[in-house]
Amino acid sequence: MSQRSSDLETVRLILHILQNMPKNRKTTIAEIQQNLESIDIKRTTRSLQRIMNETICTEFDVELDDRDKPYGYSWKSHSNGLNIPVLNEQQSLLLLLAQEHLQSLLPVSVSRHLQPFFEQAYRQLQNDSRQNAKQWLNKVALVPTTQPLLPPEISTEIFETVSYCLYHNRYLNVTYQNQNGVTLDRTVKSLALAQQGNVLYLVVQFDGFDNFRHLALHRIQAARSSLQTFELPTDFDFQKYIDAGHFGYGEPLPILLQFSITKSAGFHLTETPLSVDQRILEESDEHYRFQVTVLQTDMLEWWLRKFGDDIWDIVKIPIET
């Protein structure tokens, strides 16, 4: 590598470290190392320690916290951090909404890279004299359609490891405890991440198997990244996998569903149908009778049961595939 190329990479490295340097917490050498790998910059621990201590901590408002191990770095309390391009009102609003609703679906490396922008977006709206965008955040919300539950606790370290392997197509070694309390140690291919309600599920292929399984992230007790990468299975399309009902629980099978329901309980189905082929077979002053093609899943059974006596004469006709 030429001296010029080496100098440019060093500048790129320093800028990336500063962009991702936190202010209210410390970041470790291991985190910095992993973050740099996301942009294909590799440095040894000793090399990074030298850059941090001899360059970044001396030339910028960054300090080393060596009171407790692991040691970490952060912006000094009086520092404004690294100046980045000024965001306008619309960009700030978009970023803060994305941070609120998409945080768990972003790769950790991307989330860290965006953190300075999130912070600037927050400051931008706080200082906006018109207040319109700031007020907008208190005017919109995603409202659950079922009884809200608190999200299960997920280890930050485990989430970061899972996110890293998913982003880089690396094998993941996990210790997993299923809902029956059985603990398994497995090597898996991480294929996709889905948020269902407040629970995050990792879609995986166990090493040596062709089928796909779901691991609830909060049940992963330990996670270790492998150095080995894999090719994504050619027969896996995540959107088609979702559309096929694999998050409806159980083995999804198509059925022709018919049922009668009171108008008070079923009116919403005239506005938000169960499927594109849904039709009303019968209507009176008191009830509807619907017919629709759906997937037979546990989720469907729970949905039907919730109507109690307001739904009756349920018929399920299997459809051959």
DANOR-V106010 format. One record per backbone hydrogen bond with DSSP energy under -1.0 kcal/mol. NH is the residue of the N-H (numbers start at 1). CO is the residue of the C=O. E is the energy in kcal/mol with one decimal. If there is no record, write none. Layout:
nh=NH co=CO e=E
nh=NH co=CO e=E
This chain:
nh=6 co=2 e=-2.4
nh=7 co=3 e=-2.5
nh=8 co=4 e=-2.4
nh=9 co=5 e=-2.2
nh=10 co=6 e=-1.9
nh=11 co=7 e=-2.3
nh=12 co=8 e=-2.5
nh=13 co=9 e=-2.7
nh=14 co=10 e=-2.5
nh=15 co=11 e=-2.7
nh=16 co=12 e=-2.3
nh=17 co=13 e=-2.3
nh=18 co=14 e=-2.5
nh=19 co=15 e=-2.5
nh=20 co=16 e=-1.4
nh=27 co=73 e=-2.6
nh=32 co=28 e=-2.4
nh=33 co=29 e=-2.8
nh=34 co=30 e=-2.2
nh=35 co=31 e=-2.5
nh=36 co=32 e=-2.4
nh=37 co=33 e=-1.7
nh=39 co=36 e=-1.5
nh=40 co=37 e=-1.6
nh=41 co=36 e=-2.2
nh=48 co=44 e=-2.4
nh=49 co=45 e=-2.4
nh=50 co=46 e=-1.9
nh=51 co=47 e=-2.1
nh=52 co=48 e=-3.0
nh=53 co=49 e=-2.5
nh=54 co=50 e=-2.7
nh=55 co=51 e=-1.6
nh=56 co=51 e=-2.2
nh=57 co=52 e=-2.8
nh=59 co=55 e=-2.7
nh=60 co=56 e=-1.7
nh=62 co=60 e=-2.0
nh=63 co=74 e=-2.7
nh=65 co=72 e=-3.5
nh=72 co=65 e=-1.7
nh=73 co=27 e=-2.6
nh=74 co=63 e=-1.6
nh=75 co=22 e=-2.6
nh=76 co=61 e=-2.8
nh=79 co=76 e=-1.6
nh=92 co=88 e=-2.3
nh=93 co=89 e=-2.1
nh=94 co=90 e=-2.3
nh=95 co=91 e=-2.3
nh=96 co=92 e=-2.1
nh=97 co=93 e=-2.0
nh=98 co=94 e=-2.3
nh=99 co=95 e=-2.5
nh=100 co=96 e=-1.8
nh=101 co=97 e=-2.1
nh=102 co=98 e=-2.6
nh=105 co=102 e=-1.7
nh=111 co=107 e=-2.7
nh=112 co=108 e=-2.6
nh=113 co=109 e=-1.9
nh=114 co=110 e=-2.0
nh=118 co=114 e=-2.4
nh=119 co=115 e=-2.5
nh=120 co=116 e=-2.1
nh=121 co=117 e=-2.7
nh=122 co=118 e=-2.2
nh=123 co=119 e=-2.2
nh=124 co=120 e=-2.8
nh=125 co=121 e=-2.2
nh=126 co=122 e=-2.1
nh=127 co=123 e=-2.0
nh=135 co=131 e=-2.7
nh=136 co=132 e=-1.6
nh=137 co=133 e=-1.1
nh=138 co=135 e=-1.4
nh=139 co=136 e=-2.1
nh=159 co=155 e=-2.7
nh=160 co=156 e=-2.4
nh=161 co=157 e=-2.1
nh=162 co=158 e=-2.7
nh=163 co=159 e=-2.7
nh=164 co=160 e=-2.3
nh=165 co=161 e=-2.3
nh=166 co=162 e=-2.6
nh=167 co=163 e=-2.3
nh=168 co=164 e=-2.0
nh=170 co=165 e=-2.1
nh=171 co=228 e=-2.6
nh=172 co=188 e=-2.7
nh=173 co=224 e=-2.9
nh=174 co=186 e=-3.0
nh=175 co=222 e=-2.4
nh=176 co=184 e=-3.1
nh=177 co=219 e=-2.2
nh=178 co=182 e=-2.4
nh=181 co=178 e=-2.2
nh=184 co=176 e=-3.2
nh=186 co=174 e=-2.3
nh=188 co=172 e=-2.9
nh=189 co=205 e=-2.5
nh=191 co=203 e=-3.0
nh=192 co=203 e=-1.3
nh=194 co=201 e=-2.8
nh=196 co=199 e=-2.9
nh=199 co=196 e=-1.9
nh=201 co=194 e=-3.3
nh=202 co=215 e=-3.0
nh=203 co=192 e=-2.9
nh=204 co=213 e=-2.8
nh=205 co=189 e=-1.5
nh=207 co=187 e=-2.7
nh=209 co=206 e=-2.4
nh=213 co=204 e=-2.6
nh=215 co=202 e=-2.4
nh=217 co=200 e=-2.5
nh=219 co=216 e=-1.8
nh=220 co=217 e=-1.5
nh=221 co=175 e=-2.9
nh=222 co=175 e=-1.3
nh=224 co=173 e=-2.6
nh=226 co=171 e=-2.3
nh=230 co=169 e=-2.2
nh=236 co=233 e=-1.4
nh=241 co=237 e=-2.5
nh=242 co=238 e=-2.3
nh=243 co=239 e=-2.7
nh=244 co=240 e=-1.6
nh=245 co=242 e=-2.1
nh=246 co=241 e=-1.4
nh=248 co=245 e=-1.8
nh=255 co=294 e=-3.0
nh=256 co=317 e=-3.0
nh=257 co=292 e=-3.2
nh=258 co=315 e=-2.6
nh=259 co=290 e=-1.7
nh=260 co=312 e=-2.6
nh=261 co=288 e=-2.4
nh=262 co=310 e=-2.1
nh=263 co=286 e=-2.3
nh=266 co=262 e=-2.4
nh=267 co=263 e=-1.8
nh=269 co=266 e=-1.6
nh=270 co=267 e=-2.0
nh=272 co=268 e=-2.8
nh=278 co=275 e=-1.4
nh=279 co=291 e=-2.4
nh=281 co=289 e=-3.2
nh=282 co=289 e=-1.3
nh=284 co=287 e=-2.7
nh=288 co=261 e=-2.6
nh=289 co=282 e=-2.3
nh=290 co=259 e=-2.5
nh=291 co=279 e=-2.1
nh=292 co=257 e=-2.3
nh=294 co=255 e=-2.1
nh=296 co=253 e=-3.7
nh=298 co=249 e=-1.2
nh=299 co=248 e=-2.3
nh=301 co=297 e=-1.8
nh=302 co=298 e=-2.4
nh=303 co=299 e=-2.2
nh=304 co=300 e=-2.5
nh=305 co=301 e=-2.3
nh=306 co=302 e=-1.4
nh=307 co=304 e=-1.2
nh=308 co=305 e=-1.5
nh=310 co=307 e=-2.4
nh=311 co=308 e=-1.2
nh=312 co=260 e=-2.4
nh=315 co=258 e=-3.0
nh=317 co=256 e=-2.4
nh=319 co=254 e=-2.1
